[in-house]
Amino acid sequence: MKIFGAEYALKADTSDEYIKETAIYVDKVMNDIASKYQEQSDARVAVLAALNIAEELFEARRQAPVNIEARALKIADILNAALED
């Protein structure tokens, strides 16, 4: 896999397609950052990309309980309505 111009041999306990999708995403984030901050070293771009991806992860984790609770309440409403009929 090529990430930010460098070739990597990636192996994981997931499918090749998943690894490829992940590498493509990391490459995209790094290239987006590099285009905004053109004078930064590759290492700095990598750290900024890692921070952006970590922020996305933390935000998703923060919202997950809210999403799960909302879905559970909606399902409960549907089940209650079905049982009332």
C-alpha positions in Angstrom: 0.0 0.0 0.0 1.2 3.5 -0.7 0.6 6.1 1.9 1.8 9.7 1.3 4.2 8.5 -1.3 5.8 5.7 0.7 5.2 2.0 0.1 4.1 -0.1 3.1 3.6 -3.8 3.4 0.5 -3.9 5.6 -0.8 -7.1 7.3 -3.7 -7.4 9.8 -6.3 -9.8 11.0 -8.8 -8.1 8.7 -9.6 -8.4 5.0 -7.3 -7.0 2.4 -10.1 -4.7 1.3 -10.4 -3.3 4.8 -6.6 -2.7 5.0 -6.7 -1.0 1.6 -9.7 1.2 2.6 -7.9 2.2 5.8 -4.6 3.0 4.0 -6.5 5.1 1.4 -8.2 7.1 4.2 -4.9 7.8 6.0 -3.3 8.8 2.7 -6.2 11.2 2.0 -6.0 12.8 5.4 -2.2 13.3 5.1 -2.5 14.7 1.6 -5.3 17.1 2.7 -3.1 18.4 5.6 -0.1 18.6 3.3 -2.0 20.7 0.8 -3.1 23.2 3.6 0.3 23.3 5.3 2.8 23.0 2.5 6.0 23.8 4.4 5.6 21.0 7.0 7.8 18.0 7.2 6.4 14.5 6.5 6.7 13.7 10.1 4.7 16.8 11.1 2.0 16.0 8.5 1.8 12.4 9.9 1.4 13.7 13.5 -1.3 16.2 12.4 -3.1 13.4 10.5 -2.9 11.2 13.5 -4.4 13.9 15.7 -7.2 14.6 13.2 -8.1 10.9 12.9 -7.9 10.5 16.8 -10.3 13.5 17.1 -12.7 11.8 14.7 -12.5 8.6 16.7 -13.1 10.4 20.0 -16.1 12.3 18.6 -17.6 9.1 17.2 -17.1 7.4 20.6 -18.7 10.4 22.4 -21.8 10.3 20.1 -22.2 6.5 20.1 -24.1 6.3 23.4 -26.5 9.0 22.3 -27.1 7.3 19.0 -27.6 3.9 20.6 -30.0 5.3 23.2 -32.0 7.2 20.6 -32.3 4.0 18.5 -33.3 1.9 21.4 -36.1 4.4 22.4 -37.3 4.4 18.8 -37.4 0.6 18.7 -39.2 0.5 22.0 -41.8 2.9 20.7 -42.4 0.8 17.6 -42.7 -2.4 19.7 -45.1 -0.7 22.1 -47.2 0.5 19.2 -47.3 -2.9 17.7 -48.3 -4.5 21.0 -51.1 -2.1 21.5 -52.7 -3.0 18.2 
